[in-house]
């Protein structure tokens, strides 16, 4: 558990929590999806941020109970403003965008690799036995 703001800011996912909460409150599930960290890590980071006065749970006025949205506090906003002046906010958001682009590309690659024509092409790209690795295992998924 981070005892200081400095310790918190060096923890995995901590800066992302602060940066993503800067513009608008966010739901737990949305933060987890955007940050690419486990639910348990996010739960831990949000608890630490609450304890350090960096975020506050948002109250649902219709139900008068704590919802699962979190809002950045004035203290948390001060940190993000400094991150912004240092160019970290833009870099972090760009990193998240690039991560999404990689995931989209990986999905497209999976589809391409599942195509029978692709498997055949991959199987034929070797001067030796084109269908197996050195241990005799099929590496292309192609079968004539």
Secondary structure, 3 states (H helix, E strand, C coil): CCCCHHHHHCCCCHHHHHHHHCCCCEEHHHHHHHHCCCHHHHHHHHHHHHHCCCEEEEEECCCCEEEEEEEECHHHHHHHHHHHHCCHHHHHHHHHHHHHHHHHHHHHHHHHHHCHHHHHHHHCCCCCCCCECCCCCECCCCCC
